Amino acid sequence: MHYTLVLFLVLLTSTMSVGQNIKWNADSPLVWEDFQGPVDASSRFHAQTQSGVKYSFRWQSSYSKTTYTFEVFSYCDKSLSWVKSSKATDKLLAHEQLHFDISELHARKLKQTIAMTTFTKRYDSEIKNLFKENQRERELMQEQYDRETEHMKNRDNQLKWQQYVAEELNRLEKYTGSEIVN
């Protein structure tokens, strides 16, 4: 007997509205008009990029073979990203873009991990654990980036980070597409 079962699971890393998300695209970097969220006037920072990674998956089982199809992508939520207009400079925008690039890097790392994983009947918890670990690593890298660049004030480290992230994105270029089949 042949049967097909499809399951969708979407984990959101923040509350998101339709039309407020930008998927990462190498040909469409962030522009200041993308920072539409309410400004946190009390913040000591000049801007905030609210980016992250989302995924969904479905599985299809036929006889003894199960196929998992994942959609993984990085996003920037325009409604939660903001800039103090008097501080909007090209250097600051480049710093904020790299936060988005780091999210894209972790989307690709998650796709790479998924591609190398053999899932069991406990696939649901296995996928959740992979995602949680990926997000923990992404958050740590975001914090390290801000710490080492002193929130863009250390120009030399800013350039080192831009080079490092660009190299890593190139290394994981085969994971650019949002869909991966396992």
C-alpha positions in Angstrom: 0.0 0.0 0.0 1.3 3.5 -0.9 0.6 6.4 1.4 1.8 9.9 1.8 1.8 12.0 4.9 2.8 15.6 5.0 3.6 17.5 8.1 4.4 21.2 8.4 6.1 22.7 11.3 7.1 26.3 11.5 9.2 27.7 14.3 9.3 31.5 14.5 12.1 33.2 16.3 9.9 36.3 16.8 6.3 37.5 16.2 6.2 38.5 12.5 3.7 40.3 10.3 3.2 39.5 6.7 5.0 42.0 4.5 7.4 43.0 7.3 10.1 40.4 6.5 13.0 40.6 4.2 14.6 37.4 3.1 18.4 37.7 2.8 19.5 38.3 -0.8 23.1 39.0 -1.8 21.8 41.3 -4.5 19.6 43.3 -2.2 21.5 44.6 0.9 19.7 46.4 3.6 18.8 50.1 3.1 17.8 52.5 5.8 14.2 52.5 4.6 14.1 48.9 5.8 14.5 50.1 9.4 10.8 50.9 10.1 10.4 49.9 13.7 9.9 52.3 16.6 13.1 53.8 17.7 14.3 53.0 21.2 15.3 56.5 22.2 16.6 55.2 25.6 19.0 52.8 23.9 22.7 53.6 23.9 22.9 52.0 20.4 22.3 53.9 17.2 20.4 51.1 15.4 19.1 47.6 15.8 18.7 44.9 13.1 16.2 42.3 14.1 17.3 39.3 12.1 17.1 35.5 12.5 16.5 32.2 10.9 13.2 30.4 10.2 12.5 26.9 9.1 9.7 24.7 8.1 9.7 21.1 7.1 7.5 18.4 5.7 8.0 14.7 5.3 6.7 12.2 2.9 6.7 8.5 3.5 6.3 5.9 0.8 6.8 2.3 1.6 10.1 2.1 3.5 11.5 5.5 2.4 10.9 8.7 4.2 11.9 12.0 2.6 12.3 15.2 4.5 12.0 18.6 2.8 13.1 21.7 4.6 12.8 25.3 3.9 15.4 27.3 5.8 16.0 31.1 5.4 17.3 34.1 7.2 15.2 37.2 7.5 15.2 40.7 8.8 12.0 42.0 10.4 11.5 45.6 9.3 8.9 46.3 11.9 11.4 45.5 14.7 14.5 47.0 13.1 15.2 50.7 13.8 17.7 53.5 13.5 18.2 56.9 15.1 17.9 59.0 12.0 20.6 61.4 13.1 23.1 58.5 13.3 22.2 56.8 10.0 25.6 56.5 8.2 27.0 54.2 5.6 29.4 52.7 8.2 26.6 52.0 10.6 24.5 50.4 7.8 27.4 48.2 6.9 27.6 47.1 10.5 23.9 46.3 10.6 24.1 44.5 7.3 26.7 42.2 8.8 24.3 41.2 11.5 21.9 40.1 8.8 24.8 38.3 7.0 25.6 36.4 10.2 22.0 35.2 10.3 22.3 34.1 6.7 25.6 32.3 7.6 23.7 30.4 10.3 20.8 29.6 7.9 23.4 28.0 5.6 25.1 26.2 8.5 21.7 24.8 9.5 21.1 23.5 6.0 24.5 21.9 6.0 23.8 20.2 9.3 20.4 19.0 8.0 22.0 17.6 4.9 24.4 15.5 6.9 21.9 14.3 9.4 20.1 10.9 9.3 16.8 11.4 11.1 15.2 8.6 13.1 11.6 8.2 14.2 12.3 11.0 16.7 12.9 13.4 13.9 10.7 16.1 15.5 12.8 16.5 18.6 16.0 16.0 16.5 15.1 18.9 14.2 14.1 21.1 17.2 17.5 20.4 18.8 19.4 21.1 15.6 17.6 24.5 15.3 18.1 25.4 19.0 21.8 24.7 18.8 22.1 26.7 15.6 20.3 29.6 17.1 22.5 29.5 20.3 25.6 29.6 18.0 24.1 32.5 16.0 23.3 34.5 19.1 26.8 34.0 20.5 28.4 35.0 17.2 26.2 38.2 17.0 27.3 39.1 20.5 31.0 38.3 19.7 30.8 40.5 16.6 29.4 43.5 18.5 32.0 43.0 21.3 35.0 42.7 19.0 34.0 45.6 16.7 32.8 47.6 19.7 29.6 48.2 17.9 31.5 49.3 14.7 33.8 51.7 16.5 36.8 49.4 16.0 37.2 49.8 12.2 40.0 47.2 11.9 38.0 44.5 13.6 34.9 45.5 11.6 36.8 44.9 8.4 38.1 41.5 9.7 34.6 40.5 10.5 33.3 41.5 7.1 36.1 39.5 5.4 35.5 36.4 7.7 31.7 36.4 7.1 32.1 36.8 3.4 34.6 33.9 3.3 32.2 31.7 5.3 29.3 32.6 3.1 31.4 31.7 0.0 32.4 28.4 1.6 28.8 27.5 2.2 27.5 28.8 -1.1 26.0 25.5 -2.1 23.5 26.0 0.7 22.2 29.3 -0.7 18.8 28.1 -1.8 16.1 27.9 0.8 15.0 24.3 0.2 16.9 21.2 1.1 15.9 17.6 0.8 17.2 14.9 3.1 
